[in-house]
């Protein structure tokens, strides 16, 4: 709508700056988060914009509850794998019992950590501290 267009027309002028800050945050996460979870892995010949910072945890539900209880925003943006989405019901009806175990496993493990450009280094360090603290108890 027109309001969103007006907001975006202002924000687009800062896109490079926002992406740079997200990259700084991602670097802090990649260096600071425990190796007991799976961090994003990407080719060195690409430059991610870090719209999301998605980790994989075998303790997804517990980790999300822990982070929420400690004031750390988190989310699961894709909890249902594509082949189980409503949009693909027709396909699934034609092929009952379709199973994509890797996609299902990944969907059951993904947790998105905050990575917005307005985060301070102190806030990023707190997220890292809380994630690592959770894993110390595991």
CORKADA-V833578 format. One record per helix or strand. SS is the DSSP state (H for helix, E for strand). FROM is the first residue (numbers start at 1). TO is the last residue. If there is no record, write none. Layout:
ss=SS from=FROM to=TO
ss=SS from=FROM to=TO
//
This chain:
ss=H from=2 to=32
ss=E from=38 to=38
ss=E from=53 to=56
ss=H from=60 to=69
ss=E from=74 to=75
ss=H from=82 to=84
ss=H from=86 to=94
ss=H from=101 to=107
ss=E from=110 to=113
ss=H from=121 to=136
//
